[in-house]
């Protein structure tokens, strides 16, 4: 359901939709692999025979040689959406090292295959493993092979890499690349800044006897690439369990765990790991990694609505990228600063930083970056209710996408144009635009964006009061999310179906669907979504006059928002609790909760919600018959809403006229 703050006039309508944060990741991966003993027989006895075939690519000759992409077969992987793993021979100088290097790679591949099949019940369509009977000597070599064969991660390294050690040690390395739709949030109204970069990792030398750390890392990576961050966190934690805090490379473990927890909205844990990794990066003089960590910390404060601190960290990050002359990353950080000001409702500063970012992308001829920033500028004008300018910038972004053949990006921007028409009240144009982008997503096979667009069409029919058609499109959307295993969007969709039944006055069905949504969100750890749905259930009980139950659900929602640091939603829920006391005629308590909500909106700089809450306080005083206070609060509300160009200013202006006329007649 949409979350609402109400007096006798509703001013705010906060939709349950997904905004994707702009986060740069260092994308660091750590593989911890146990040390194998000197006895080759002991190594081989650790593993069971493979139950599904591993693809082995053998090169001519009796001994492994250096991998060369031009002598390897092209594209050995069969499945489009699998996690594609390459494993090379671990290079060693002397004879026994060469034999051990081959045995290590074979054993890892076999054990990985066995564990996939028996423990995780994963098939080749989920994870494909290709073992190369050759070695690589650098990340640049590994990257060439990855690009040539179409892999996601290349595991390689050296053995007997610590001659002074009593035990045979080997030093695993990983080269990671992942191709995603660049800089794009699929089918949504906002675009994400930026895709994962290629990651080159030299990992700690290890002496454990079993390769479980390596396997745990690979499975963590698999779930990570599938956006299943809850499962990914479990395996990444296991992968790092046996790495000592003083081990070289531990900073990479911290950073990767932090990034995963950030996706899970477990920002306290994420911040803890980022700060640990940041201190080590600074000690090592790794300026690029330091800049990325500072950015990610800034985005945690952004998620917490602590905008001053977010800006502080992002400015530090930007200075580093300016110092090392990384213009692209500088453009990214400028965009991220703009995003913070956007959330802060400081649209002038937002536009200023977006245009600085745009200038950099134009100068370095980064067309992908250009079209993202043009889209984001359009988004600001959309939020500002300046619809003509929003359409203008969206069309500039669309033109670039058409020129570079970015079909998926075309669909996203057309979706954004549809959102403008929807806000403008031009529902026919909105549906026409959505159906146009739906055709694109169907043609390119982007099922997630297809589901999102069907959901958006359903939302328009809901707004039009066409409940049957709204349910029809929401059901189509939900089926796609169920088919592709997208449980988070399924939870959103169930919430939206409940919205329709709520608007329809069918409260029992609404409660049923909200509880289905809540169950999914609890199961996948979507705590923010839990808070939204609990709030919505409270809203159902409020409109039915069951105020005790409404308060109960609002309080549950409030507890979650406090725990995850979602101060904006915390303010909304306080506003809703105030609305209950208002409806009961308990004006003192209503004012108390509205003032608590107002304090939060002022602290986080949410000017629109501040204006709404001031209006609501005025509404309580109006019902109380205290008209002087009413006029004072409504004037403050009007001033803010007019300054930010909010359409709600019209309602407040009319309210002021009515009460002033009433006062004159007294």
C-alpha positions as CSV (number, residue, x, y, z in Angstrom):
1,X,0.0,0.0,0.0
2,X,1.0,3.5,-0.3
3,X,2.0,4.9,3.0
4,X,0.0,8.0,3.9
5,X,0.1,10.8,6.4
6,X,-3.4,12.1,6.9
7,X,-5.3,14.9,8.4
8,X,-8.7,15.8,7.1
9,X,-6.8,16.5,3.8
10,X,-4.3,14.1,2.5
11,X,-1.1,15.7,1.2
12,X,1.4,12.9,0.8
13,X,1.2,9.7,-1.1
14,X,4.3,7.7,-0.6
15,X,4.4,4.7,-3.0
16,X,5.9,1.3,-2.3
17,X,8.4,1.3,-5.1
18,X,12.1,0.5,-5.4
19,X,14.8,3.2,-5.7
20,X,18.2,1.7,-6.4
21,X,21.0,3.4,-4.7
22,X,24.0,4.6,-6.6
23,X,27.0,2.7,-5.3
24,X,30.5,2.2,-6.6
25,X,32.0,-1.1,-5.6
26,X,35.6,-2.0,-5.5
27,X,34.4,-5.5,-6.3
28,X,37.2,-7.2,-4.4
29,X,37.1,-10.9,-4.1
30,X,39.0,-13.1,-1.7
31,X,39.6,-16.7,-2.2
32,X,41.0,-18.6,0.7
33,X,42.1,-22.0,-0.1
34,X,43.6,-24.6,2.1
35,X,47.2,-25.7,1.8
36,X,47.7,-29.1,0.4
37,X,50.3,-31.3,1.8
38,X,53.4,-32.4,-0.1
39,X,51.9,-35.8,-0.7
40,X,50.0,-35.9,-3.9
41,X,48.1,-39.0,-2.8
42,X,46.9,-37.2,0.3
43,X,45.6,-34.4,-1.9
44,X,43.7,-36.8,-4.2
45,X,42.2,-38.7,-1.4
46,X,40.4,-35.6,-0.2
47,X,38.1,-35.6,-3.2
48,X,35.3,-37.8,-4.5
49,X,34.9,-38.6,-8.1
50,X,33.0,-36.0,-10.1
51,X,29.3,-36.9,-10.8
52,X,28.8,-34.5,-13.6
53,X,31.4,-33.8,-16.3
54,X,33.8,-30.9,-15.9
55,X,35.0,-29.4,-19.2
56,X,38.7,-30.1,-19.4
57,X,40.6,-28.3,-22.1
58,X,43.9,-30.1,-22.8
59,X,46.7,-28.5,-24.8
60,X,49.3,-30.4,-26.8
61,X,52.4,-31.5,-24.9
62,X,53.3,-33.5,-21.9
63,X,53.6,-30.6,-19.5
64,X,51.3,-27.5,-18.9
65,X,52.3,-24.5,-20.9
66,X,51.3,-20.8,-20.7
67,X,47.6,-20.2,-21.7
68,X,47.3,-18.2,-24.9
69,X,43.8,-17.1,-25.9
70,X,44.5,-17.6,-29.6
71,X,45.1,-21.3,-29.2
72,X,42.2,-22.0,-26.8
73,X,38.7,-23.0,-28.1
74,X,36.2,-20.1,-28.2
75,X,33.2,-19.9,-25.9
76,X,33.2,-23.3,-24.1
77,X,30.3,-22.3,-21.9
78,X,26.8,-23.3,-22.9
79,X,24.4,-21.5,-20.7
80,X,23.6,-17.7,-20.9
81,X,22.8,-17.2,-17.2
82,X,25.3,-19.5,-15.5
83,X,28.2,-18.5,-13.3
84,X,31.2,-19.3,-15.5
85,X,34.3,-20.4,-13.7
86,X,37.7,-20.9,-15.3
87,X,40.4,-22.8,-13.3
88,X,44.0,-22.9,-14.5
89,X,47.0,-25.0,-13.5
90,X,48.8,-23.4,-10.5
91,X,52.2,-22.6,-11.9
92,X,55.4,-23.9,-10.2
93,X,59.1,-23.9,-11.3
94,X,60.4,-27.4,-10.3
95,X,59.0,-30.7,-11.4
96,X,57.0,-31.5,-8.2
97,X,55.6,-28.1,-8.2
98,X,54.3,-28.6,-11.8
99,X,52.7,-31.9,-10.8
100,X,51.1,-30.3,-7.7
101,X,49.8,-27.4,-9.7
102,X,48.0,-29.7,-12.1
103,X,46.6,-31.8,-9.2
104,X,45.4,-28.7,-7.3
105,X,43.4,-27.4,-10.3
106,X,41.9,-30.9,-11.0
107,X,41.0,-31.4,-7.4
108,X,39.3,-28.0,-7.0
109,X,37.3,-28.5,-10.1
110,X,36.2,-32.0,-9.1
111,X,35.3,-31.0,-5.6
112,X,33.4,-28.0,-6.8
113,X,31.4,-30.1,-9.2
114,X,30.6,-32.7,-6.5
115,X,29.5,-30.1,-4.0
116,X,27.3,-28.3,-6.6
117,X,25.5,-31.5,-7.4
118,X,25.0,-33.1,-4.0
119,X,24.9,-30.3,-1.5
120,X,23.5,-27.3,-3.3
121,X,21.6,-29.2,-6.0
122,X,23.0,-26.8,-8.6
123,X,23.2,-27.9,-12.3
124,X,25.4,-26.8,-15.1
125,X,22.8,-24.2,-16.0
126,X,23.7,-22.6,-12.6
127,X,27.5,-23.0,-12.5
128,X,29.8,-24.1,-15.3
129,X,33.4,-25.1,-14.6
130,X,36.1,-25.2,-17.3
131,X,39.5,-26.4,-16.3
132,X,42.4,-25.3,-18.5
133,X,45.6,-27.5,-18.7
134,X,47.7,-24.4,-18.8
135,X,48.8,-21.6,-16.6
136,X,48.8,-17.8,-16.6
137,X,51.3,-15.4,-15.1
138,X,49.5,-12.1,-14.7
139,X,46.0,-10.6,-14.3
140,X,46.3,-9.0,-17.8
141,X,46.8,-12.5,-19.3
142,X,43.9,-13.8,-17.3
143,X,41.7,-11.0,-18.4
144,X,42.5,-11.8,-22.1
145,X,41.5,-15.4,-21.5
146,X,38.3,-14.4,-19.6
147,X,37.2,-12.0,-22.4
148,X,38.0,-14.6,-25.1
149,X,36.2,-17.5,-23.4
150,X,33.4,-15.5,-21.9
151,X,34.0,-16.4,-18.3
152,X,33.0,-14.6,-15.1
153,X,35.9,-15.5,-12.8
154,X,39.4,-17.0,-13.4
155,X,41.0,-18.8,-10.6
156,X,44.8,-19.3,-11.0
157,X,48.0,-18.7,-9.1
158,X,51.4,-20.1,-8.0
159,X,52.4,-23.1,-5.8
160,X,55.5,-23.5,-3.6
161,X,55.3,-19.7,-3.5
162,X,56.9,-19.5,0.0
163,X,60.2,-21.6,-0.1
164,X,61.0,-20.8,3.5
165,X,57.8,-22.4,4.8
166,X,57.9,-25.9,6.2
167,X,54.7,-26.7,4.4
168,X,53.9,-26.4,0.8
169,X,52.1,-23.2,0.2
170,X,50.3,-21.9,-2.8
171,X,49.1,-18.4,-3.6
172,X,45.7,-18.2,-5.3
173,X,44.8,-15.3,-7.4
174,X,41.5,-14.3,-9.0
175,X,40.5,-12.2,-11.9
176,X,36.9,-11.3,-12.0
177,X,34.8,-9.7,-14.7
178,X,31.1,-9.3,-14.9
179,X,29.2,-7.8,-17.8
180,X,25.8,-6.2,-16.7
181,X,23.6,-3.7,-18.4
182,X,26.0,-0.7,-18.0
183,X,25.0,2.0,-15.5
184,X,21.4,0.9,-15.6
185,X,18.6,-0.1,-13.2
186,X,16.5,-2.4,-15.3
187,X,13.0,-1.1,-16.0
188,X,13.0,1.3,-13.1
189,X,12.7,5.1,-13.1
190,X,16.2,5.8,-11.8
191,X,19.5,4.6,-13.2
192,X,22.3,3.2,-11.2
193,X,25.9,4.4,-11.3
194,X,28.1,2.1,-12.0
195,X,28.7,-1.4,-13.1
196,X,31.2,-3.7,-11.4
197,X,34.7,-3.1,-12.6
198,X,37.2,-5.9,-13.5
199,X,38.8,-7.0,-10.3
200,X,42.4,-8.2,-10.0
201,X,43.3,-9.9,-6.7
202,X,46.4,-11.3,-5.3
203,X,45.3,-13.4,-2.4
204,X,46.9,-14.6,0.9
205,X,49.1,-17.7,0.7
206,X,47.4,-20.5,2.5
207,X,48.3,-23.7,4.2
208,X,44.9,-25.3,5.1
209,X,44.4,-28.9,4.1
210,X,41.0,-28.5,2.5
211,X,39.7,-26.2,-0.2
212,X,36.5,-25.3,1.6
213,X,37.3,-21.6,1.7
214,X,37.7,-21.5,-2.0
215,X,34.5,-23.4,-2.6
216,X,32.7,-21.1,-0.2
217,X,33.9,-18.1,-2.0
218,X,32.9,-19.4,-5.4
219,X,29.4,-20.2,-4.1
220,X,29.2,-16.8,-2.5
221,X,30.2,-15.2,-5.8
222,X,27.5,-17.3,-7.6
223,X,24.7,-16.1,-5.3
224,X,26.1,-12.6,-5.4
225,X,26.0,-12.5,-9.2
226,X,22.4,-13.8,-9.0
227,X,21.5,-10.9,-6.6
228,X,20.9,-13.4,-3.8
229,X,22.8,-11.4,-1.2
230,X,21.5,-13.2,1.8
231,X,23.0,-16.5,0.6
232,X,26.1,-14.8,-0.7
233,X,26.8,-13.3,2.7
234,X,26.6,-16.7,4.4
235,X,29.3,-18.2,2.0
236,X,31.5,-15.1,2.0
237,X,31.5,-15.3,5.9
238,X,32.5,-18.9,5.7
239,X,35.2,-18.1,3.2
240,X,36.8,-15.7,5.6
241,X,36.4,-17.7,8.8
242,X,40.0,-19.1,8.7
243,X,41.8,-16.0,7.5
244,X,43.7,-14.3,10.4
245,X,43.2,-10.6,10.9
246,X,46.9,-9.8,10.2
247,X,46.9,-11.9,6.9
248,X,47.8,-9.9,3.8
249,X,44.6,-9.5,1.8
250,X,42.2,-9.5,4.8
251,X,41.2,-5.9,3.8
252,X,39.7,-7.4,0.6
253,X,37.5,-9.8,2.6
254,X,36.3,-7.0,4.8
255,X,35.4,-4.9,1.8
256,X,33.6,-7.6,-0.1
257,X,31.6,-8.5,3.0
258,X,30.7,-4.9,3.5
259,X,29.4,-4.5,0.0
260,X,27.3,-7.6,0.4
261,X,25.8,-6.4,3.7
262,X,25.1,-3.1,2.1
263,X,22.9,-4.8,-0.5
264,X,21.1,-6.5,2.4
265,X,20.5,-3.1,4.1
266,X,22.5,-4.4,7.1
267,X,24.3,-1.1,7.1
268,X,25.8,-1.3,10.6
269,X,27.7,-4.4,9.6
270,X,28.6,-2.9,6.2
271,X,30.0,0.2,7.8
272,X,32.0,-1.8,10.3
273,X,33.7,-3.8,7.5
274,X,34.2,-0.7,5.3
275,X,35.9,1.2,8.1
276,X,38.2,-1.8,8.8
277,X,39.1,-2.1,5.1
278,X,39.5,1.7,4.8
279,X,42.2,1.8,7.5
280,X,44.2,-0.9,5.8
281,X,43.9,0.7,2.3
282,X,45.1,4.0,3.8
283,X,48.1,2.2,5.4
284,X,49.0,0.5,2.2
285,X,48.7,3.7,0.2
286,X,46.1,2.2,-2.1
287,X,44.4,5.4,-3.1
288,X,41.9,4.0,-5.6
289,X,40.6,1.4,-3.1
290,X,40.5,4.2,-0.4
291,X,38.4,6.4,-2.7
292,X,36.0,3.5,-3.5
293,X,35.6,2.7,0.3
294,X,35.0,6.4,1.1
295,X,32.3,6.5,-1.6
296,X,30.6,3.4,-0.2
297,X,30.7,4.7,3.3
298,X,29.1,7.9,2.0
299,X,26.3,5.9,0.4
300,X,25.6,4.2,3.7
301,X,25.1,7.6,5.3
302,X,22.9,8.4,2.3
303,X,20.8,5.3,3.0
304,X,20.5,6.5,6.7
305,X,19.4,9.9,5.5
306,X,22.4,11.4,7.2
307,X,23.1,13.7,4.2
308,X,25.7,15.9,5.8
309,X,27.9,12.9,6.6
310,X,27.2,11.4,3.2
311,X,28.4,14.6,1.4
312,X,31.5,14.7,3.6
313,X,32.6,11.2,2.6
314,X,31.7,11.6,-1.0
315,X,33.7,14.9,-1.2
316,X,36.8,13.1,0.3
317,X,36.3,10.3,-2.3
318,X,36.0,12.8,-5.2
319,X,39.3,14.6,-4.1
320,X,41.2,11.3,-4.3
321,X,39.9,10.6,-7.8
322,X,40.8,14.2,-8.8
323,X,44.3,13.7,-7.3
324,X,44.9,10.4,-9.2
325,X,43.3,11.9,-12.4
326,X,40.6,9.3,-12.7
327,X,38.1,11.4,-14.6
328,X,35.5,8.8,-15.0
329,X,35.3,8.0,-11.3
330,X,35.3,11.7,-10.6
331,X,32.2,11.9,-12.8
332,X,30.6,9.0,-10.9
333,X,31.2,10.7,-7.5
334,X,29.8,14.0,-8.8
335,X,26.7,12.1,-9.8
336,X,26.5,10.4,-6.4
337,X,26.7,13.8,-4.6
338,X,23.9,14.9,-6.9
339,X,21.9,11.9,-5.8
340,X,22.3,12.9,-2.1
341,X,21.1,16.4,-2.8
342,X,18.2,14.9,-4.7
343,X,17.1,12.9,-1.7
344,X,17.6,16.0,0.4
345,X,15.1,17.8,-1.9
346,X,17.8,20.4,-2.7
347,X,17.1,20.4,-6.4
348,X,19.3,23.4,-7.4
349,X,22.4,21.7,-5.9
350,X,21.3,18.4,-7.5
351,X,21.2,19.9,-11.0
352,X,24.5,21.7,-10.3
353,X,26.4,18.4,-9.6
354,X,24.7,16.4,-12.3
355,X,25.7,19.0,-14.8
356,X,29.3,18.9,-13.6
357,X,29.2,15.1,-14.0
358,X,27.7,15.5,-17.4
359,X,30.5,17.8,-18.5
360,X,33.1,15.3,-17.5
361,X,31.4,12.4,-19.4
362,X,31.1,14.7,-22.5
363,X,34.8,15.6,-22.3
364,X,36.0,12.0,-22.0
365,X,33.5,10.9,-24.7
366,X,31.7,8.5,-22.4
367,X,28.4,8.2,-24.1
368,X,27.1,5.7,-21.6
369,X,27.8,8.1,-18.8
370,X,26.2,11.0,-20.7
371,X,22.9,9.3,-21.2
372,X,22.7,8.2,-17.6
373,X,23.2,11.8,-16.3
374,X,20.8,13.2,-18.8
375,X,18.3,10.7,-17.5
376,X,19.0,11.7,-13.9
377,X,18.5,15.4,-14.7
378,X,15.2,14.4,-16.2
379,X,14.3,12.6,-13.0
380,X,15.0,15.8,-11.0
381,X,12.7,17.9,-13.1
382,X,10.1,15.1,-12.8
383,X,10.3,15.3,-9.0
384,X,10.2,19.1,-9.3
385,X,7.0,18.8,-11.2
386,X,8.7,20.6,-14.2
387,X,7.3,18.1,-16.6
388,X,8.3,19.8,-19.9
389,X,11.9,19.9,-18.9
390,X,11.8,16.4,-17.6
391,X,10.6,15.2,-21.0
392,X,13.3,17.3,-22.7
393,X,16.1,15.6,-20.8
394,X,14.7,12.1,-21.1
395,X,14.4,12.6,-24.8
396,X,18.1,13.7,-25.0
397,X,19.0,10.5,-23.1
398,X,16.8,8.4,-25.3
399,X,18.5,9.8,-28.5
400,X,21.9,8.7,-27.3
401,X,20.6,5.2,-26.4
402,X,19.1,4.9,-29.9
403,X,22.4,6.0,-31.5
404,X,24.5,3.5,-29.6
405,X,22.0,0.7,-30.0
406,X,21.2,0.4,-26.3
407,X,17.8,-1.2,-26.5
408,X,17.5,-2.0,-22.9
409,X,18.3,1.6,-22.0
410,X,15.7,2.8,-24.5
411,X,13.1,0.8,-22.6
412,X,14.1,2.4,-19.3
413,X,13.9,5.9,-20.6
414,X,10.6,5.4,-22.3
415,X,9.4,4.0,-19.0
416,X,10.6,7.2,-17.3
417,X,8.7,9.3,-19.9
418,X,5.6,7.3,-19.1
419,X,6.1,8.1,-15.4
420,X,6.0,11.8,-16.3
421,X,2.8,11.4,-18.2
422,X,1.4,9.5,-15.3
423,X,2.3,12.3,-12.8
424,X,0.9,14.8,-15.3
425,X,-2.4,13.0,-15.3
426,X,-2.1,12.1,-18.9
427,X,-2.9,8.4,-18.4
428,X,-3.5,7.4,-22.0
429,X,0.0,8.7,-23.0
430,X,1.5,7.0,-20.0
431,X,-0.1,3.6,-20.9
432,X,1.0,4.1,-24.6
433,X,4.6,4.7,-23.5
434,X,4.7,1.8,-21.1
435,X,3.4,-0.5,-23.8
436,X,6.0,0.8,-26.2
437,X,8.8,-0.1,-23.7
438,X,7.1,-3.4,-22.9
439,X,7.5,-4.4,-26.5
440,X,11.2,-3.6,-26.3
441,X,11.7,-5.7,-23.2
442,X,9.9,-8.6,-24.7
443,X,12.0,-8.4,-27.9
444,X,15.3,-8.4,-26.0
445,X,14.2,-11.0,-23.5
446,X,14.5,-8.8,-20.4
447,X,11.9,-10.5,-18.3
448,X,12.6,-8.5,-15.1
449,X,12.0,-5.2,-16.8
450,X,9.0,-6.7,-18.6
451,X,7.6,-7.6,-15.1
452,X,8.3,-4.1,-13.8
453,X,6.6,-2.4,-16.8
454,X,3.5,-4.6,-16.4
455,X,3.5,-3.6,-12.7
456,X,3.7,0.1,-13.8
457,X,0.7,-0.3,-16.1
458,X,-1.2,-1.9,-13.3
459,X,-0.4,1.1,-11.1
460,X,-1.9,3.5,-13.7
461,X,-5.1,1.5,-13.9
462,X,-5.2,1.5,-10.1
463,X,-4.9,5.3,-10.1
464,X,-7.8,5.5,-12.7
465,X,-10.0,3.4,-10.4
466,X,-10.0,0.5,-13.0
467,X,-9.5,-2.1,-10.4
468,X,-10.1,-5.2,-12.5
469,X,-7.5,-4.1,-15.1
470,X,-5.1,-3.2,-12.4
471,X,-5.3,-6.7,-10.8
472,X,-4.9,-8.2,-14.3
473,X,-1.6,-6.5,-15.0
474,X,-0.3,-6.9,-11.4
475,X,-1.0,-10.7,-11.8
476,X,0.8,-10.8,-15.1
477,X,3.7,-9.0,-13.5
478,X,3.8,-11.3,-10.5
479,X,3.8,-14.5,-12.7
480,X,7.0,-13.2,-14.4
481,X,8.7,-12.5,-11.0
482,X,7.7,-16.0,-9.9
483,X,9.0,-17.6,-13.1
484,X,12.4,-15.9,-12.8
485,X,12.7,-16.5,-9.1
486,X,12.7,-12.7,-8.3
487,X,11.2,-13.0,-4.8
488,X,11.9,-9.3,-3.8
489,X,9.9,-8.0,-6.8
490,X,7.2,-10.7,-6.1
491,X,6.9,-9.2,-2.6
492,X,6.5,-5.7,-4.0
493,X,3.9,-7.0,-6.5
494,X,1.8,-8.7,-3.8
495,X,1.9,-5.4,-1.9
496,X,0.7,-3.5,-4.9
497,X,-2.2,-6.0,-5.5
498,X,-3.1,-5.4,-1.9
499,X,-3.1,-1.6,-2.7
500,X,-5.8,-2.2,-5.3
501,X,-8.0,-4.1,-2.8
502,X,-7.5,-1.3,-0.3
503,X,-8.6,1.3,-2.8
504,X,-11.5,-0.9,-3.7
505,X,-12.6,-1.1,-0.1
506,X,-12.0,-4.9,-0.1
507,X,-10.1,-4.8,3.1
508,X,-10.0,-8.6,3.9
509,X,-8.4,-9.3,0.5
510,X,-6.0,-6.4,1.1
511,X,-4.9,-7.9,4.4
512,X,-4.5,-11.3,2.8
513,X,-2.1,-10.0,0.1
514,X,-0.2,-7.7,2.5
515,X,0.5,-10.8,4.7
516,X,1.7,-12.8,1.7
517,X,4.0,-9.9,0.8
518,X,5.2,-9.7,4.4
519,X,6.0,-13.4,4.5
520,X,8.2,-13.1,1.5
521,X,9.9,-10.0,2.8
522,X,10.6,-11.7,6.1
523,X,12.0,-14.8,4.4
524,X,14.4,-13.0,2.1
525,X,15.5,-10.5,4.8
526,X,14.0,-7.4,3.1
527,X,13.7,-5.4,6.3
528,X,12.8,-2.2,4.6
529,X,10.0,-4.0,2.7
530,X,8.8,-5.5,6.0
531,X,8.5,-2.0,7.5
532,X,6.5,-0.8,4.5
533,X,4.1,-3.7,4.6
534,X,3.6,-3.6,8.4
535,X,2.8,0.1,8.0
536,X,0.3,-0.7,5.3
537,X,-1.5,-3.3,7.4
538,X,-1.7,-0.6,10.1
539,X,-3.3,1.7,7.6
540,X,-6.0,-0.9,6.8
541,X,-6.9,-1.1,10.5
542,X,-6.9,2.7,10.7
543,X,-9.4,3.2,8.0
544,X,-11.6,0.4,9.6
545,X,-11.5,2.3,12.9
546,X,-9.6,-0.5,14.6
547,X,-7.1,2.0,16.2
548,X,-5.5,-0.4,18.7
549,X,-4.5,-2.8,16.0
550,X,-3.4,0.0,13.7
551,X,-1.1,1.4,16.5
552,X,0.3,-2.2,17.0
553,X,1.3,-2.5,13.3
554,X,2.6,1.0,13.1
555,X,4.8,0.4,16.1
556,X,6.2,-2.8,14.6
557,X,7.0,-0.9,11.4
558,X,8.6,1.9,13.5
559,X,10.8,-0.5,15.3
560,X,12.2,-1.9,12.0
561,X,12.8,1.5,10.6
562,X,14.8,2.5,13.7
563,X,16.8,-0.7,13.5
564,X,17.8,-0.3,9.9
565,X,18.3,3.5,10.2
566,X,15.6,4.4,7.7
567,X,14.9,7.8,9.2
568,X,12.7,9.0,6.4
569,X,10.3,6.0,6.9
570,X,10.6,6.5,10.6
571,X,9.2,10.0,10.2
572,X,6.4,8.7,8.0
573,X,5.3,6.1,10.6
574,X,5.4,8.7,13.4
575,X,3.1,10.8,11.2
576,X,0.7,7.9,10.8
577,X,0.6,7.2,14.6
578,X,-0.1,10.9,15.0
579,X,-3.0,10.5,12.6
580,X,-4.5,7.8,14.9
581,X,-4.5,10.1,17.9
582,X,-6.0,12.8,15.7
583,X,-8.8,10.5,14.6
584,X,-9.5,9.7,18.3
585,X,-9.6,13.4,19.2
586,X,-6.5,13.1,21.3
587,X,-5.0,16.3,20.0
588,X,-2.2,16.6,22.5
589,X,-0.8,13.2,21.6
590,X,-1.3,13.9,17.9
591,X,0.7,17.1,18.2
592,X,3.4,15.2,20.1
593,X,3.9,12.6,17.4
594,X,3.7,15.1,14.6
595,X,6.4,17.2,16.3
596,X,8.6,14.1,16.6
597,X,8.1,13.4,12.9
598,X,8.8,17.1,12.1
599,X,12.1,16.9,14.0
600,X,13.3,14.0,11.9
601,X,12.3,15.6,8.6
602,X,14.2,18.8,9.6
603,X,17.3,16.8,10.6
604,X,17.4,14.7,7.4
605,X,16.5,17.7,5.2
606,X,13.3,16.1,3.8
607,X,11.7,19.4,2.9
608,X,8.6,18.0,1.2
609,X,7.7,15.8,4.2
610,X,8.5,18.7,6.4
611,X,6.0,20.8,4.6
612,X,3.4,18.0,4.7
613,X,3.9,17.5,8.5
614,X,3.6,21.2,9.2
615,X,0.3,21.1,7.3
616,X,-0.8,18.2,9.4
617,X,0.0,20.0,12.6
618,X,-2.0,22.9,11.3
619,X,-4.9,20.5,10.6
620,X,-4.9,19.3,14.2
621,X,-5.1,22.9,15.5
622,X,-7.9,23.5,13.0
623,X,-9.9,20.6,14.4
624,X,-9.1,21.9,17.9
625,X,-10.5,25.3,17.0
626,X,-7.2,27.0,17.5
627,X,-7.2,28.9,14.3
628,X,-4.3,31.3,14.9
629,X,-1.9,28.3,15.4
630,X,-3.5,26.7,12.3
631,X,-2.7,29.7,10.1
632,X,0.8,29.9,11.5
633,X,1.6,26.2,10.6
634,X,-0.1,26.3,7.2
635,X,1.9,29.4,6.3
636,X,5.1,27.7,7.2
637,X,4.0,24.6,5.2
638,X,3.0,26.7,2.1
639,X,6.4,28.5,2.1
640,X,8.4,25.2,2.0
641,X,6.1,23.5,-0.5
642,X,6.2,26.5,-2.8
643,X,10.0,26.8,-2.6
644,X,10.5,23.2,-3.7
645,X,7.7,23.4,-6.4
646,X,5.5,20.7,-4.8
647,X,2.0,20.3,-6.2
648,X,0.7,19.9,-2.6
649,X,1.2,23.6,-2.2
650,X,-2.1,24.1,-4.1
651,X,-4.1,22.3,-1.4
652,X,-2.4,24.3,1.5
653,X,-3.1,27.5,-0.4
654,X,-6.8,26.7,-0.7
655,X,-6.9,25.7,3.0
656,X,-5.4,29.0,4.0
657,X,-7.9,31.0,1.9
658,X,-10.8,29.1,3.5
659,X,-9.7,29.6,7.1
660,X,-8.8,33.3,6.5
661,X,-12.3,33.9,5.1
662,X,-13.8,32.1,8.1
663,X,-11.8,34.3,10.4
664,X,-12.9,37.5,8.6
665,X,-16.6,36.4,9.0
666,X,-16.2,36.0,12.8
